[in-house]
Each structure stands twice: as structure tokens, then as C-alpha cells.
């Protein structure tokens, strides 16, 4: 016995919620990443990390 199959009606009702949650996750992750990188671009952060590694 497995889980009951979802109907197209159920999928059509849950798809917008899933899309909204994914957008929220992406927005939160992007903001967190920017804040963690001190609002630098990924390339700037990479150069900074390389410089820190070379200085150590």
C-alpha cells in the first residue's frame, strides 16, 4: 500500500503554494548570502577569501 495518488485538482491547488514557498526560500537565501558576504558580489568575496588565504 502506498500513499494515495494526488488528483490534478489537488496538484493545481498546491502548485501556487509550492511556487510561493520556493520564491521565499530563494529570496531568503539570496539575502542571507549577500549579508554573509558583507554585501559584496560573489567575485569580490572570492578575491577577498583568496587574499585572506594567501596572507595566512
Helices and strands as residue ranges (DSSP letters): H 8-36, H 42-55
